[in-house]
Amino acid sequence: MTTARDLLFVSLDVRSVRPVERGDLSLALAGAELADLLGAEAVTLDDDRIVPGLAPATGDRLLDEAAAAVVRQPPYESVEDWLWRRGDGLAAAYAAALEAEERAGRPRRTWRRGAPADSPARHDAAARWASREPVLAGLAAALGIPEETAAEPTDLTDDTETVLAAVGGALNELEAVRQRRRIEDAAYDNVWRGP
């Protein structure tokens, strides 16, 4: 399993401080993919630029797509740009992939919030979450998922810390855009209501 799939399962199963918005999840999933690509040495970071490396097949269709989507010409893409570009609609892509896998011949199971209740993949994600694996815990914390306040993840490489920081920044930026839209919508409504 990949960190992105594990994060999807965690987002479905663990109580969060606030509901996880699909756009937030998409950005975090893109960060999870990048962390896995770093771990597989498919990419490296030069400051905040994603430099392509080897592109080994991972056995996961979506992670292989992520590896193929890496910009291979200088100047390389920044981590922030990657999150926004790769994250566009990524939560829906992961949900659709899980549904397609389920329809592709696996026994029918009871679904809970969009994922098979008793799948081995879900159990693996739960075990990884229970161990508070640093990358998964850091991404989940950025989404407000921990059931209780969690400590900062430890044992992270500098590159992984860069990715987690970029995910946090992108999530803050997305929330600022939402807040601005709410304010503009409220002001527009007030204009039409009058005094």
N, C-alpha and C positions, 0 to 999 in steps of 0.2 A: 504494500500500500504506500501511497504517497502522502506527504504532509498535507497537501491540499484536500485529498479525500478524507483524511483523518479529521481535519479542521471542519469539513462539511458535516461529518457525523457528530462531532462535538457541538457544533452550532445547533444541531437538531436535538441533541439529548441533554445538554447541560443548561440549567437555568442561568439566565444572564441578567445583568443589572437592568438592561433595557432590551426591547426587542431588536434583534439583529436585522438591519435593513439589507436588502438584496445588494445594493450598491456597495455598502460597507463590506459585505461578505465577498463580493467579487474582487475588491481591492486586496483583501487579506489573502484570498486564494491565489492571486497573482504573486503576492509576496511569498506564499508557501511554495509555489512552483519555483520561484527564483532561488529560494533556500535549498530546495532539492537539487536544482541544476548546479548550484555551487558545490553541494556535497558530492555530486557525481563528477565534478570537474568538467562539466560541459561548458561552464562559464567561470570567469574570475572577475573580480572587481578591480579597476584601476581608479582609485579615489571613489567616485560615485558612478563611474561608467562601466557598463557590462561588456566585457571582452569575451568573445566566443572562444571556446576551447574545443576539445573533442566533443563529438555529438553521438555518444553511444545510445543505442536503443534501450529504453528503460523497461519496455514491456507494458507500459501504461500509455494508452493512446493520447490522452490529454497532455501528459508530461512530454511525450514525444512531439506533440504539436507545439508546446511551449519552446522546446529546444530548437525546433525548426523556425520559430518566429523570432529568434534572436537576430538583431541587426548585425550583419557580418562585415560591414564596411565602416571605416573611420569617418567622421567621429562617431564613436559608438554611442548607443542610447544610454541615458541616465537611468538610474533605478526608478526615480519618480516617473519619468516618461513611460518606462516599461509597465509600471503599475497601472497607469491610466489606460495605456493602449491595450495591454494584454487583459486587464481586468474588465474591459467592456463586455458585459453580458456573461462573464465567466461563471457566476453562481448558477445561472440557468443551464449552461453547458454541462456543469458537473451534475446537476440534478437530472438532466436528460440522459446523461451517460449511465447513471445509476439505474434509472428506469429501463433503459435499453438493455442493460446487462440482465436485469431481472426478467424481462420478456424473452430473452434469448435462450430460454430453456432451463433456467434454474427453477426449482420448485417454488410455487407461490407461497408467500409468507404474509403475515399480517404487517401492514405498513403503518408506521407511526411518523407523522409529520414528514412523509416523503421518502423514507428509506426502509429497507427490509429490517424488521425487528430483530431477527435472530441470525443475521448473516455473520460469517466469520470475519469479514472486513470490519463490521461494526464492533465486534468483540475486540479485535486488534486495536481499533481506534480508542475504545474505552480503556484498554490496558495501557496504551501509550499516554492517555490523558491521566490515568490514575498514577502513573509514575512521574507525572509533571515534566515530561520531556521538554527541555528548554525552548526549542523553536516553536513547538505546538502551543506550549503554555504562553509564550510571548505573543504569538498571533492571536490566541484566544483572549488574552488580557486586553489587547488593543481593541477587540470587539466588545469588551465589557462582559465577557462570558463567565469568568470565575464565579463559583457559588459564594465564595468568600474572598476577601482581599488577599491577593497573592503577592508574594515577594517578587522582586525583579528576577527574571531568569538569569541563571548563572551558567558558566561553561560555554559561552557563546564565542565564536570567532569574531574578529573585527568586521569581516564581511557580513556575517549574519546580523550583527548589531546594526550595521548600516541599513540592511534590508528592513529590520524591525522598526528602526527609526523612520525610514521612508514610509512604511505602512502607516505608522502613527501620524505622520505629517499629512499624508494623503487623506486619511480618515478625518482629521481635523479640518482640512480644507473642504472636504465634501460636506461636513456638518455646517461650516460657515456659509456655504452656498445655500444649503437648505434653510438656515436661519434667515439669511437675507431674503430669500423667496417668501418665507412666512411673513416677514415684516412688510415686504412690498405688497403681498396679497391682502394683509390686514389694512394697510393704508388705502389700497384701492377700494376695498369694501367700505371703509369709513367715508370715502369721498362720495360714494353712491348712496349711502344711508343719509348723509347730510347731518346737520347739527342736532 
